[in-house]
C-alpha cells in the first residue's frame, strides 16, 4: 500500500484466512491494527506474531460482533490508545448451511447476527470518531453469492446481500464527511472454510471460474488495502468483485 501514514485499522475476523491477510496487508505500512476473533485464541496469537514479524503491531481481542456492548468496548480500546479510527474492515462471518425447508430459525438468526448485524454494530461504533475526523474508510467483505445466490445458503446469501445494501446506504450518509464506504465481494477463495469442502464440490466451483483457478486471501487483501488508500479517495458505494470472473 502506497500510503505510509500510520493509521488505526480495525479488522473483524482477523485471526485467519482473509482477515489475517488483511491485517498483514496493513502491517507493512506500520499501522496500528486491532482485530477481533470469536474463539480461535491460538490463531489470533499467530496473526499478532505474523504482523509483528512484518514490522507492524496488532492486538487481537475476543469479541462477539453480534453484541453492541462488546463492539463498543472493542472500538473504545482502539480510541483509548490512538485517539482515532481510520479504517474499518467488516470481515467477520460464519456459515450454517441448509436448504430453506429444513433451516432452523436459530441458524438463520446466528448467521444474520454475525454477518450483517455485526457489520452494523461496527459501522455505528466507528462513525462518530470518523465524522469528527472528517475522514475514514469502511470496507465490507461480502461474497459473490450475495449477488448471484446459492442453494443451501439462504441465510448466508441474505446476510452478504444485506451488507452490500448497508454499505450503499451508509456511503450516502457519510460521504459529506470525507468517509468512503465500499464492498469487496470474493469468489472462491482458498481458506480454512473452503478447504473442508469435498473435492468434487471444490472442482465444481473451480469449473465456474473463467480464470480457471481459485483465489487467495492475499488477492482480497490487496483490493481492501487499495480501497483504504488515499488513491481510492474518490470511490464510494461500490462493489468490487474479486472472483476470477465468476460474476461479470
C-alpha positions in Angstrom: 0.0 0.0 0.0 1.4 3.4 -1.0 0.0 5.3 1.9 2.8 5.4 4.6 0.9 7.4 7.2 0.4 5.4 10.4 -3.3 4.8 10.9 -5.6 2.9 13.2 -7.0 -0.1 11.5 -9.9 -2.3 12.8 -10.5 -5.7 11.2 -13.2 -8.1 12.3 -12.5 -11.8 11.9 -8.7 -11.2 11.8 -7.4 -14.5 13.2 -7.1 -16.4 10.0 -8.0 -16.5 6.3 -9.0 -13.3 4.6 -9.0 -11.3 7.9 -5.4 -12.4 8.6 -4.3 -11.4 5.1 -5.9 -8.0 5.5 -4.1 -7.5 8.8 -0.8 -8.4 7.1 -1.5 -6.1 4.2 -1.8 -3.1 6.6 1.2 -4.3 8.7 3.6 -3.4 6.0 2.7 0.3 6.3 3.4 0.4 10.1 -0.2 0.9 11.1 -1.7 0.1 14.5 -4.1 -2.8 14.0 -6.8 -4.1 16.2 -8.7 -7.3 15.2 -11.3 -9.5 16.8 -11.7 -13.2 16.9 -14.6 -15.3 18.3 -12.9 -18.4 19.7 -9.6 -19.2 18.0 -7.1 -17.7 20.5 -4.1 -19.6 19.2 -4.8 -18.4 15.6 -5.2 -14.9 16.9 -1.8 -15.1 18.6 -0.3 -16.3 15.3 -1.8 -13.3 13.5 -0.2 -11.0 16.1 3.1 -12.7 15.6 3.0 -12.5 11.8 2.1 -8.8 11.9 5.0 -8.2 14.3 7.4 -10.1 12.0 6.2 -7.8 9.2 7.2 -4.8 11.2 3.7 -3.9 12.5 1.7 -4.2 15.7 -1.6 -5.9 16.1 -3.8 -6.7 19.1 -6.4 -9.4 18.9 -9.5 -9.3 21.2 -12.2 -11.9 21.7 -15.3 -10.0 20.7 -18.7 -11.2 19.6 -19.6 -8.7 16.9 -23.3 -9.5 17.4 -23.1 -7.8 20.7 -23.3 -4.0 20.6 -21.6 -3.7 24.0 -18.7 -5.9 23.0 -18.2 -4.0 19.8 -18.3 -0.7 21.6 -15.6 -1.9 24.0 -13.5 -3.1 21.1 -13.7 0.2 19.3 -13.2 2.0 22.6 -9.9 0.2 23.2 -8.6 1.5 19.9 -9.8 5.0 20.5 -8.3 5.0 24.1 -4.9 4.0 22.7 -4.7 6.0 19.5 -7.5 8.6 19.6 -8.8 7.7 16.1 -10.1 5.1 13.8 -9.0 5.4 10.2 -10.1 2.1 8.6 -12.8 -0.5 9.4 -12.9 -3.8 7.6 -16.0 -5.8 8.3 -14.8 -9.4 7.5 -16.3 -11.5 10.4 -18.6 -14.2 9.1 -20.0 -17.6 9.8 -22.0 -20.2 7.8 -24.8 -22.5 9.0 -25.9 -24.0 5.6 -29.0 -25.9 4.9 -31.9 -26.0 2.5 -34.6 -23.5 3.4 -37.2 -26.2 4.1 -35.0 -27.6 6.8 -33.3 -24.4 8.0 -33.7 -23.8 11.7 -34.6 -20.3 12.8 -31.6 -20.3 15.2 -29.3 -21.0 12.2 -30.9 -18.1 10.3 -30.5 -15.8 13.3 -26.9 -16.8 14.1 -25.7 -16.0 10.5 -27.6 -12.8 10.2 -26.5 -11.7 13.7 -22.8 -12.1 13.0 -22.5 -11.4 9.3 -25.0 -8.5 9.0 -25.8 -7.1 12.4 -22.1 -7.4 13.3 -21.2 -5.1 10.4 -24.0 -2.7 11.5 -22.6 -2.6 15.1 -19.1 -1.9 13.9 -20.1 0.8 11.4 -22.2 2.5 14.0 -19.4 2.5 16.6 -16.7 4.0 14.2 -19.0 6.5 12.6 -18.8 9.2 15.3 -15.0 9.3 15.5 -14.7 9.2 11.7 -17.2 12.1 11.4 -15.1 14.1 14.0 -12.0 13.4 11.9 -13.8 14.1 8.7 -12.1 11.1 7.2 -12.3 7.3 7.2 -12.5 4.2 5.1 -15.2 1.5 5.7 -14.9 -1.7 3.7 -17.4 -4.6 4.0 -16.4 -8.1 2.8 -19.4 -9.6 1.0 -19.4 -12.6 -1.3 -20.1 -13.4 -5.0 -23.2 -15.3 -3.7 -24.5 -12.1 -2.3 -25.4 -11.1 -5.9 -25.8 -14.5 -7.6 -27.5 -16.5 -4.9 -26.5 -20.1 -3.9 -28.7 -23.1 -3.0 -28.5 -24.2 0.6 -27.2 -20.9 1.9 -30.3 -18.6 2.1 -29.1 -17.2 5.4 -25.6 -16.5 4.3 -26.7 -15.1 0.9 -29.2 -12.8 2.7 -26.5 -11.5 5.0 -23.9 -11.0 2.3 -26.5 -9.2 0.1 -27.5 -7.2 3.1 -24.0 -5.8 3.8 -23.9 -4.6 0.2 -27.1 -2.6 0.8 -25.9 -1.5 4.2 -22.7 -0.1 2.6 -24.6 1.8 -0.1 -26.9 3.4 2.4 -24.0 4.4 4.8 -21.9 5.6 1.8 -24.6 8.2 1.1 -24.9 9.2 4.8 -21.2 9.7 5.4 -19.8 10.9 2.0 -20.1 14.6 3.0 -17.7 14.0 5.9 -15.0 12.6 3.7 -15.7 8.9 4.6 -15.9 6.3 1.9 -17.8 3.0 2.2 -17.2 0.2 -0.2 -17.6 -3.6 -0.6 -15.3 -6.3 -1.7 -17.1 -9.5 -3.0 -14.8 -12.5 -3.0 -15.5 -15.5 -5.1 -14.0 -19.0 -4.4 -11.0 -18.3 -2.1 -8.7 -20.9 -0.6 -9.3 -20.6 3.2 -9.8 -23.0 6.1 -13.5 -22.9 5.4 -13.3 -23.9 1.8 -10.5 -26.4 2.5 -13.1 -28.6 4.2 -15.2 -28.8 1.0 -15.3 -32.3 -0.7 -13.0 -32.5 -3.7 -16.0 -32.9 -6.1 -17.6 -29.7 -4.7 -14.3 -27.8 -5.0 -13.9 -28.8 -8.6 -17.4 -27.8 -9.4 -16.7 -24.4 -8.0 -13.5 -24.0 -10.0 -15.3 -25.1 -13.2 -17.4 -22.0 -12.8 -14.4 -19.6 -12.7 -13.4 -18.2 -16.1 -9.8 -17.7 -15.0 -9.8 -21.4 -14.1 -8.5 -21.3 -10.6 -9.4 -20.3 -7.0 -8.2 -17.1 -5.4 -6.1 -16.5 -2.3 -6.8 -14.3 0.8 -4.0 -12.1 -0.4 -6.0 -11.3 -3.6 -8.8 -9.9 -1.4 -6.4 -8.1 1.0 -4.8 -6.3 -1.9 -8.1 -4.8 -3.0 -9.0 -3.9 0.6 -5.7 -2.1 1.0 -6.3 -0.2 -2.2 -9.8 0.9 -1.1 -8.3 2.1 2.2 -5.6 4.1 0.5 -5.5 7.8 -0.5 -5.6 6.8 -4.1 -9.1 5.4 -3.7 -10.5 8.6 -2.1 -13.0 9.2 -5.0 -14.5 5.7 -4.8 -17.5 5.1 -2.6 -20.7 3.0 -2.6 -19.1 0.5 -4.9 -18.9 -3.3 -5.0 -15.6 -4.7 -6.4 -15.8 -8.4 -7.3 -12.6 -10.4 -6.8 -13.8 -13.7 -8.2 -11.8 -14.7 -11.3 -14.8 -13.7 -13.4 -17.5 -15.8 -11.6 -19.6 -12.6 -11.7 -19.5 -10.3 -14.6 
